[in-house]
Amino acid sequence: MAKGLAIVMFSGEAEKFIPLAVLTQTAANLGVPVRIFVTGYAMLYFLKQKPEPRFTKEFEDIAPKILEGMKRLNMPSWYEIIKEAKEAGDVKVYVCSLMAEVAGVKKEDLDPIVDDMVGATYFMTQTADYQVIFI
């Protein structure tokens, strides 16, 4: 098994945050370090001022059933699951410094769930022997 799990979160599609949260929490509960590198459209959901989540057209038919099921199971939001994973294990959330710079995002704009703003080189050297997943 790899030394840890590195997740590159690029997508801002609402349905992709569920696997991000589940994989992060599962790894943290198993004692596997997790590093999340947030870039692209996903960065907007890691700001203090988040947009409303949007499901893709391909997912819109099942989205109401998924949301209803999550509510029925009293499942927390993706955000709450990531927070719980950070409390349970070695989980770090990084926002891509280049993406932030080109978008005019400053550290003070970031949600408290974010540990730091780092470059791709830092992320890649820190996770060189991790299993990488791109979402």
C-alpha beads as a LAMMPS data file, in Angstrom:
LAMMPS data file: protein, C-alpha beads

135 atoms
134 bonds

1 atom types
1 bond types

-500.0 500.0 xlo xhi
-500.0 500.0 ylo yhi
-500.0 500.0 zlo zhi

Masses

1 110.0

Atoms # bond

1 1 1 0.000 0.000 0.000
2 1 1 1.135 3.545 -0.726
3 1 1 2.277 5.758 2.160
4 1 1 -0.789 7.944 1.823
5 1 1 -3.584 9.204 -0.381
6 1 1 -3.184 12.346 -2.503
7 1 1 -6.403 13.726 -3.964
8 1 1 -6.309 16.415 -6.634
9 1 1 -9.721 18.078 -6.452
10 1 1 -10.294 19.971 -9.678
11 1 1 -14.018 19.604 -10.263
12 1 1 -16.568 21.950 -8.768
13 1 1 -19.446 19.622 -9.619
14 1 1 -21.514 18.944 -6.503
15 1 1 -21.674 15.181 -7.013
16 1 1 -17.873 14.900 -6.916
17 1 1 -17.632 16.256 -3.384
18 1 1 -19.337 13.128 -2.001
19 1 1 -16.529 10.750 -3.077
20 1 1 -13.950 13.336 -1.985
21 1 1 -15.427 13.285 1.507
22 1 1 -15.988 9.527 1.712
23 1 1 -12.501 8.616 0.460
24 1 1 -10.894 11.176 2.760
25 1 1 -12.782 10.014 5.822
26 1 1 -12.222 6.334 5.071
27 1 1 -8.475 6.832 4.635
28 1 1 -8.241 8.952 7.797
29 1 1 -10.123 6.310 9.794
30 1 1 -7.703 3.663 8.495
31 1 1 -4.726 5.743 9.608
32 1 1 -3.729 6.654 6.053
33 1 1 -2.445 10.236 5.633
34 1 1 -4.460 12.294 3.142
35 1 1 -3.402 15.391 1.244
36 1 1 -6.001 17.231 -0.820
37 1 1 -4.816 19.669 -3.491
38 1 1 -7.678 21.953 -4.487
39 1 1 -7.465 23.660 -7.847
40 1 1 -9.664 24.631 -10.778
41 1 1 -13.360 25.207 -10.245
42 1 1 -13.250 23.282 -6.938
43 1 1 -11.373 26.175 -5.329
44 1 1 -14.597 28.185 -5.106
45 1 1 -16.009 25.673 -2.597
46 1 1 -13.035 26.150 -0.290
47 1 1 -13.575 29.881 0.107
48 1 1 -15.377 31.550 3.000
49 1 1 -17.950 32.793 0.479
50 1 1 -18.996 29.541 -1.241
51 1 1 -21.362 29.339 -4.203
52 1 1 -24.397 27.076 -4.099
53 1 1 -23.471 23.530 -5.186
54 1 1 -24.474 22.657 -8.731
55 1 1 -25.048 19.168 -10.044
56 1 1 -24.166 18.358 -13.639
57 1 1 -26.889 17.695 -16.170
58 1 1 -25.935 14.002 -16.261
59 1 1 -26.495 13.756 -12.516
60 1 1 -29.627 15.887 -12.163
61 1 1 -32.049 12.947 -12.473
62 1 1 -30.564 11.091 -9.508
63 1 1 -29.452 14.105 -7.446
64 1 1 -32.807 14.532 -5.638
65 1 1 -32.792 10.834 -4.658
66 1 1 -29.203 11.059 -3.419
67 1 1 -29.927 14.201 -1.387
68 1 1 -33.099 12.633 0.033
69 1 1 -31.175 9.473 0.963
70 1 1 -28.429 11.483 2.630
71 1 1 -31.029 13.373 4.646
72 1 1 -32.844 10.140 5.564
73 1 1 -29.554 8.606 6.790
74 1 1 -28.733 11.832 8.622
75 1 1 -25.487 11.951 6.649
76 1 1 -23.443 15.099 7.141
77 1 1 -22.455 17.344 4.253
78 1 1 -19.197 16.773 2.380
79 1 1 -17.774 19.736 4.275
80 1 1 -18.642 18.285 7.689
81 1 1 -17.198 14.903 6.674
82 1 1 -13.889 16.532 5.688
83 1 1 -13.839 18.396 9.022
84 1 1 -14.435 15.124 10.878
85 1 1 -11.694 13.413 8.851
86 1 1 -9.251 16.184 9.780
87 1 1 -10.084 15.601 13.455
88 1 1 -9.768 11.807 13.096
89 1 1 -6.506 11.588 11.194
90 1 1 -3.643 13.144 9.286
91 1 1 -5.586 15.147 6.679
92 1 1 -4.368 18.365 5.087
93 1 1 -6.222 20.540 2.587
94 1 1 -4.154 22.745 0.302
95 1 1 -5.341 25.289 -2.239
96 1 1 -3.216 25.708 -5.366
97 1 1 -1.303 28.956 -4.996
98 1 1 -1.131 29.553 -8.758
99 1 1 -4.887 29.079 -9.235
100 1 1 -5.535 31.359 -6.266
101 1 1 -3.205 34.023 -7.628
102 1 1 -4.722 34.074 -11.101
103 1 1 -8.213 34.192 -9.573
104 1 1 -7.279 36.984 -7.164
105 1 1 -7.882 34.812 -4.079
106 1 1 -5.947 35.680 -0.927
107 1 1 -5.281 33.499 2.132
108 1 1 -7.826 35.467 4.121
109 1 1 -10.500 34.460 1.553
110 1 1 -9.997 30.757 2.292
111 1 1 -12.296 28.703 4.478
112 1 1 -10.781 27.580 7.805
113 1 1 -10.824 23.968 6.558
114 1 1 -7.878 24.892 4.306
115 1 1 -4.467 24.349 5.890
116 1 1 -2.390 26.350 3.446
117 1 1 -1.962 27.727 -0.043
118 1 1 0.849 25.825 -1.790
119 1 1 2.288 25.276 -5.240
120 1 1 2.132 22.092 -7.277
121 1 1 5.834 21.423 -6.666
122 1 1 5.336 21.398 -2.899
123 1 1 2.285 19.143 -3.186
124 1 1 4.027 16.714 -5.518
125 1 1 7.175 16.451 -3.406
126 1 1 5.131 15.931 -0.235
127 1 1 3.042 13.182 -1.867
128 1 1 5.632 11.536 -4.135
129 1 1 5.009 8.075 -2.679
130 1 1 1.246 8.485 -2.202
131 1 1 -1.544 6.952 -4.275
132 1 1 -2.929 9.786 -6.432
133 1 1 -6.594 10.251 -7.270
134 1 1 -7.856 13.015 -9.561
135 1 1 -11.445 14.155 -9.011

Bonds

1 1 1 2
2 1 2 3
3 1 3 4
4 1 4 5
5 1 5 6
6 1 6 7
7 1 7 8
8 1 8 9
9 1 9 10
10 1 10 11
11 1 11 12
12 1 12 13
13 1 13 14
14 1 14 15
15 1 15 16
16 1 16 17
17 1 17 18
18 1 18 19
19 1 19 20
20 1 20 21
21 1 21 22
22 1 22 23
23 1 23 24
24 1 24 25
25 1 25 26
26 1 26 27
27 1 27 28
28 1 28 29
29 1 29 30
30 1 30 31
31 1 31 32
32 1 32 33
33 1 33 34
34 1 34 35
35 1 35 36
36 1 36 37
37 1 37 38
38 1 38 39
39 1 39 40
40 1 40 41
41 1 41 42
42 1 42 43
43 1 43 44
44 1 44 45
45 1 45 46
46 1 46 47
47 1 47 48
48 1 48 49
49 1 49 50
50 1 50 51
51 1 51 52
52 1 52 53
53 1 53 54
54 1 54 55
55 1 55 56
56 1 56 57
57 1 57 58
58 1 58 59
59 1 59 60
60 1 60 61
61 1 61 62
62 1 62 63
63 1 63 64
64 1 64 65
65 1 65 66
66 1 66 67
67 1 67 68
68 1 68 69
69 1 69 70
70 1 70 71
71 1 71 72
72 1 72 73
73 1 73 74
74 1 74 75
75 1 75 76
76 1 76 77
77 1 77 78
78 1 78 79
79 1 79 80
80 1 80 81
81 1 81 82
82 1 82 83
83 1 83 84
84 1 84 85
85 1 85 86
86 1 86 87
87 1 87 88
88 1 88 89
89 1 89 90
90 1 90 91
91 1 91 92
92 1 92 93
93 1 93 94
94 1 94 95
95 1 95 96
96 1 96 97
97 1 97 98
98 1 98 99
99 1 99 100
100 1 100 101
101 1 101 102
102 1 102 103
103 1 103 104
104 1 104 105
105 1 105 106
106 1 106 107
107 1 107 108
108 1 108 109
109 1 109 110
110 1 110 111
111 1 111 112
112 1 112 113
113 1 113 114
114 1 114 115
115 1 115 116
116 1 116 117
117 1 117 118
118 1 118 119
119 1 119 120
120 1 120 121
121 1 121 122
122 1 122 123
123 1 123 124
124 1 124 125
125 1 125 126
126 1 126 127
127 1 127 128
128 1 128 129
129 1 129 130
130 1 130 131
131 1 131 132
132 1 132 133
133 1 133 134
134 1 134 135
